[in-house]
């Protein structure tokens, strides 16, 4: 079943076309990777998919609903969640509390209910705490639940951010450079986490530079170069694609758009 349909998405900044007429599908229960040299437009495309930017042209349809023009919070509510290249945790809060923040995106209580600690608010807080514990256990880091974010190692911070995104109960999880800054051991833990997330019924789209990780976890890969899609297919086919090899060997742009 097709979960996400990206059609002819284009984003321009002045005279620069950062994303150029990109189309692809994401199928339920799979892991799809977006890769490409620095400057290929991956981050810009990710922002367009999740409401942080609006494409100049094209369509992004999730389960029959058009997402272009929706705000990030609205995108989360329909079932998409994302992480960012740089971890964005609340440093003074514990790992568990950071995960609980993700639950707020789907809570129904208003300001008065929360401030007066009315029964609905108390029940939702209890549910959020239980959910945080469950998600940290799924990710494999439940022992860090009461540790302040400021004291967490880099690899654990990445996993807490994934758990927080999962707290919104998405059907599709988009991960932006989750392996950035991780050592080999932490990367192996991340690989196992991605498999557990997929096996729990959540579809994953990942932007990542670590090709070993991409080739291991992905069912399909989309390759971008200078904003345009140059290849799409399973990992073995992508590894041998002449256009992909040329793009990586010839890429000289320093910054992703």
Helices and strands as residue ranges (DSSP letters): E 2-13, E 16-27, E 31-36, H 42-50, E 57-62, E 65-66, H 72-78, E 80-82, H 95-103, G 104-106, H 111-115, H 119-139, G 142-144, G 149-151, H 154-166, E 172-176, H 184-199, E 203-207, H 211-217, E 220-225, E 228-233, H 235-240, H 242-250
